[in-house]
Amino acid sequence: MTTELVITCVKKNNQGNIMQVGIDGEIFDVKTIAEKIWARENAYFTIAMGIRVRVFAMRDPVSNEPYLTTTTNPKLPNSLNFLPKCRT
């Protein structure tokens, strides 16, 4: 049985890419979260306009680096981009 966790904030780099996410007051690297999603160890969600939305792990087609998104369609907005900045 996978654990379901809610991402509540993000930390971005200077280019605006999400590098870390906040869950229950702790900060985690995107790579760590992506690996847990791919291993089906945990399932991650966020709240977008009052609706619980699943978070997916994808790989950038150019850099092959993992990233997190709330949609598998790159033409749709990623709700994670609208989360507040993590404080810690």
Backbone as CSV, one residue per row, in Angstrom:
resi,resn,N_x,N_y,N_z,CA_x,CA_y,CA_z,C_x,C_y,C_z
1,MET,0.844,-1.185,0.000,0.000,0.000,0.000,0.886,1.245,0.000
2,THR,0.618,2.149,-0.927,1.417,3.361,-1.018,0.906,4.417,-0.048
3,THR,1.822,5.225,0.430,1.483,6.352,1.288,1.117,7.536,0.403
4,GLU,0.056,8.251,0.768,-0.356,9.438,0.017,0.065,10.675,0.783
5,LEU,0.814,11.549,0.112,1.347,12.758,0.736,0.963,13.981,-0.090
6,VAL,0.824,15.137,0.575,0.406,16.366,-0.102,1.573,17.353,-0.138
7,ILE,1.904,17.812,-1.338,2.928,18.837,-1.535,2.259,20.194,-1.325
8,THR,2.824,21.008,-0.421,2.181,22.276,-0.059,2.966,23.518,-0.474
9,CYS,4.256,23.359,-0.825,5.057,24.509,-1.238,6.200,24.030,-2.119
10,VAL,6.861,24.980,-2.785,7.957,24.643,-3.700,9.118,25.612,-3.526
11,LYS,10.307,25.147,-3.921,11.493,25.997,-4.027,11.971,25.905,-5.471
12,LYS,12.139,27.067,-6.112,12.554,27.112,-7.515,13.978,27.645,-7.633
13,ASN,14.649,27.277,-8.736,15.970,27.837,-9.017,15.795,29.172,-9.742
14,ASN,16.894,29.791,-10.142,16.837,31.105,-10.804,16.116,31.063,-12.146
15,GLN,16.039,29.883,-12.758,15.342,29.738,-14.046,13.846,29.475,-13.854
16,GLY,13.404,29.354,-12.612,11.992,29.114,-12.334,11.607,27.650,-12.298
17,ASN,12.590,26.752,-12.359,12.307,25.315,-12.288,12.170,24.886,-10.836
18,ILE,11.208,24.026,-10.558,11.010,23.510,-9.207,12.124,22.518,-8.906
19,MET,12.887,22.800,-7.847,14.014,21.943,-7.465,13.709,21.138,-6.205
20,GLN,12.864,21.708,-5.324,12.503,21.051,-4.076,11.037,21.312,-3.783
21,VAL,10.435,20.427,-2.986,9.030,20.582,-2.595,8.899,20.394,-1.088
22,GLY,7.861,20.993,-0.535,7.601,20.876,0.887,6.442,19.942,1.165
23,ILE,6.652,19.025,2.127,5.629,18.058,2.539,5.674,17.971,4.054
24,ASP,4.577,18.289,4.705,4.506,18.216,6.174,5.647,18.961,6.859
25,GLY,5.999,20.141,6.344,7.024,20.958,6.974,8.454,20.558,6.654
26,GLU,8.654,19.520,5.849,9.999,19.090,5.456,10.213,19.368,3.976
27,ILE,11.495,19.576,3.595,11.849,19.866,2.208,12.504,18.632,1.589
28,PHE,12.085,18.302,0.354,12.620,17.142,-0.365,13.026,17.556,-1.775
29,ASP,14.117,16.968,-2.281,14.535,17.205,-3.664,13.550,16.550,-4.628
30,VAL,13.372,17.171,-5.774,12.490,16.633,-6.809,12.924,15.227,-7.214
31,LYS,14.233,14.999,-7.327,14.740,13.683,-7.740,14.288,12.592,-6.765
32,THR,14.344,12.880,-5.467,13.916,11.920,-4.443,12.440,11.591,-4.583
33,ILE,11.618,12.621,-4.774,10.166,12.417,-4.916,9.874,11.633,-6.190
34,ALA,10.552,11.985,-7.284,10.344,11.275,-8.555,10.655,9.787,-8.409
35,GLU,11.752,9.477,-7.740,12.125,8.067,-7.559,11.076,7.316,-6.735
36,LYS,10.508,7.974,-5.735,9.474,7.335,-4.914,8.184,7.127,-5.713
37,ILE,7.870,8.045,-6.619,6.698,7.876,-7.488,6.924,6.710,-8.441
38,TRP,8.088,6.681,-9.105,8.380,5.625,-10.076,8.433,4.249,-9.418
39,ALA,8.875,4.198,-8.166,8.946,2.922,-7.439,7.590,2.546,-6.821
40,ARG,6.612,3.425,-6.994,5.265,3.251,-6.414,5.322,3.122,-4.889
41,GLU,6.344,3.750,-4.308,6.499,3.752,-2.858,5.503,4.723,-2.218
42,ASN,5.360,5.899,-2.838,4.438,6.932,-2.355,3.665,7.514,-3.527
43,ALA,2.500,8.075,-3.228,1.725,8.842,-4.200,1.647,10.271,-3.674
44,TYR,1.809,11.239,-4.557,1.841,12.642,-4.155,0.706,13.407,-4.819
45,PHE,0.199,14.372,-4.071,-0.905,15.206,-4.528,-0.618,16.645,-4.142
46,THR,-1.373,17.566,-4.708,-1.396,18.944,-4.246,-2.838,19.410,-4.319
47,ILE,-3.103,20.557,-3.754,-4.457,21.112,-3.784,-4.448,22.297,-4.745
48,ALA,-5.244,22.201,-5.813,-5.340,23.264,-6.815,-6.777,23.770,-6.847
49,MET,-6.972,25.001,-6.431,-8.304,25.620,-6.393,-9.293,24.743,-5.632
50,GLY,-8.836,24.190,-4.518,-9.688,23.388,-3.657,-9.870,21.947,-4.083
51,ILE,-9.213,21.539,-5.153,-9.349,20.180,-5.675,-8.020,19.441,-5.509
52,ARG,-8.085,18.218,-5.012,-6.887,17.389,-4.869,-6.461,16.880,-6.243
53,VAL,-5.205,17.156,-6.600,-4.675,16.832,-7.924,-3.441,15.943,-7.761
54,ARG,-3.373,14.878,-8.525,-2.226,13.958,-8.450,-0.981,14.589,-9.066
55,VAL,0.180,14.251,-8.514,1.464,14.721,-9.028,2.151,13.554,-9.739
56,PHE,2.646,13.824,-10.932,3.349,12.832,-11.745,4.833,13.168,-11.816
57,ALA,5.672,12.163,-11.973,7.103,12.350,-12.209,7.374,12.099,-13.686
58,MET,8.058,13.045,-14.315,8.385,12.952,-15.741,9.878,13.219,-15.903
59,ARG,10.385,12.982,-17.102,11.782,13.311,-17.423,11.805,14.347,-18.542
60,ASP,12.673,15.334,-18.377,12.848,16.350,-19.408,13.408,15.666,-20.659
61,PRO,12.810,15.915,-21.830,13.259,15.221,-23.045,14.675,15.597,-23.476
62,VAL,15.180,16.749,-23.054,16.521,17.181,-23.451,17.558,16.786,-22.405
63,SER,17.330,17.169,-21.148,18.323,16.937,-20.095,18.174,15.577,-19.412
64,ASN,17.018,14.938,-19.573,16.690,13.674,-18.924,16.558,13.808,-17.402
65,GLU,16.547,15.040,-16.900,16.385,15.287,-15.466,14.916,15.092,-15.084
66,PRO,14.662,14.542,-13.898,13.277,14.381,-13.464,12.644,15.710,-13.077
67,TYR,11.348,15.802,-13.294,10.590,16.951,-12.816,9.212,16.470,-12.405
68,LEU,8.530,17.289,-11.616,7.198,16.946,-11.122,6.164,17.826,-11.800
69,THR,5.017,17.244,-12.090,3.955,17.988,-12.751,2.597,17.411,-12.368
70,THR,1.567,18.218,-12.528,0.211,17.742,-12.244,-0.520,17.346,-13.522
71,THR,0.176,17.375,-14.639,-0.431,16.962,-15.902,0.610,16.263,-16.764
72,THR,0.183,15.274,-17.524,1.090,14.609,-18.460,1.064,15.300,-19.822
73,ASN,0.228,16.328,-19.976,0.146,17.093,-21.213,0.934,18.391,-21.034
74,PRO,2.059,18.552,-21.730,2.885,19.751,-21.529,2.205,21.057,-21.924
75,LYS,1.087,20.988,-22.648,0.367,22.204,-23.039,-0.546,22.732,-21.926
76,LEU,-0.779,21.909,-20.905,-1.625,22.328,-19.789,-0.767,22.847,-18.643
77,PRO,-1.305,23.773,-17.829,-0.504,24.331,-16.739,-0.229,23.320,-15.629
78,ASN,0.944,23.445,-15.032,1.356,22.611,-13.913,0.941,23.328,-12.624
79,SER,0.010,22.763,-11.889,-0.498,23.402,-10.674,0.586,23.613,-9.615
80,LEU,1.662,22.840,-9.648,2.743,23.017,-8.691,3.398,24.396,-8.830
81,ASN,3.373,24.962,-10.039,3.980,26.276,-10.268,3.274,27.387,-9.509
82,PHE,2.060,27.143,-9.056,1.272,28.175,-8.385,1.274,28.018,-6.861
83,LEU,2.020,27.043,-6.354,2.130,26.868,-4.907,3.035,27.939,-4.320
84,PRO,2.859,28.250,-3.028,3.736,29.252,-2.415,5.164,28.730,-2.266
85,LYS,6.082,29.678,-2.082,7.474,29.334,-1.861,7.637,28.754,-0.457
86,CYS,8.409,27.664,-0.344,8.690,27.087,0.963,9.560,28.048,1.767
87,ARG,9.326,28.157,3.042,10.042,29.104,3.892,11.379,28.593,4.377
88,THR,11.519,27.294,4.543,12.763,26.778,5.114,13.758,26.385,4.061
